[in-house]
Amino acid sequence: MAAHPDLAFDPWDPAFVADPYPAYAELRARGRVLYYEPSDQWLVPHHADVSALLRDRRLGRSYQHRFSHEDFGRTPPPPEHEPFHVLNDHGMLDLEPPDHTRIRRLVSKAFTPRTVERLGPYVHGLANELVSALVEAGGGDLLAEVAEPLPVAVIAEMLGIPEPDRAQLRPWSADICGMYELSPSEETAAKAVRASVEFSEYLRELIAARRKEPGEDLISGLIAAHDEGDRLTEQEMISTAVLLLNAGHEATVNATVNGWWALFRNPGQLAALRADHSLIPSAVEELMRYDTPLQLFERWVLDEIEIDGTTIPRGAEIAMLFGSANHDPEVFSAPERLDLTRRDNPHISFSAGIHYCIGAPLARIELAASMAALLERAPALALAGEPERKPGFVIRGLRGLSVEIP
């Protein structure tokens, strides 16, 4: 096993987290797959390999549909973490066919192009409201005032979560998502477990209420599908709702603030965007590529594979580096340059294969809506202070983004 102790890759180093892209260039130069001992993972940094492996059925998000922990050579998670794993393991992101196929088929009905298109006026109206309030205040924290409330409100509306309850959603989500970092601490795990218990109890009560009085929302739709024989357990409903909330806003929030932070650091590109709002669709794609909100995605090796002459055995874990793949010069010309006019942009920020982000069309509408509202209503939007980056590596975001509107 070829370990590389001198790699610049260090997901626990704040300097690396602040700007991992130079280290990615080094990884790509070193090879197509590199073993990283601290996390016991095989790092895959090239776009072509990441794209292919996301579609490779010899890999899985889970292995428990085929193997026990012991058969797979893995230690079971500690019993005290069980509430998190029960919640996480029944969501479609961590399921493999046939369960994944069954649940995704039901949920996809809520994300058809027509359904998402119908949400457009609501999303744009809410974005304009949030930006108007920011303008009236003369500025503030773009994350707290616009980037966060917009996608949280949209997914909560889709799920049918009453407005007074929505303030709890983001803290629960943040605590659960802490477990997706590499080697989370016991404190992080304890927070995730507590949030998993509280969120699950809340949703169990909401599902019971919707059984008595169904609405037009997704939770009511999942209950109806279950009643019609589509075999969705209550745990699957709960896990699906949590996954949709977490995935339905986490990446959008971070893409928004990462994107504006990138624009402020590239004033020429920001000026071009302000001069030509028709660049918004390509700007959304380029900003997601340029500073990828999800930097790493993991897969288990279910059947031995070979990459560039290196055999990776069953039971190993592969870490696909989305951030590196999105900066691969084999695919993107001048990848370190922010280019809002970039046309050929096959970024993989929404993943690929059977786990391609089901909410990608909705995320694109949300990102475009908030960008349009800010460009139109706050054309002189300016940075009011250097932002502080969140310490996590896998989920890449800022603690806040302070702006002023002169």
Order of alpha helices (4+ residues) and beta strands (2+ residues): alpha-alpha-beta-beta-alpha-beta-alpha-alpha-alpha-beta-alpha-alpha-alpha-alpha-alpha-alpha-alpha-beta-beta-beta-beta-alpha-alpha-beta-beta
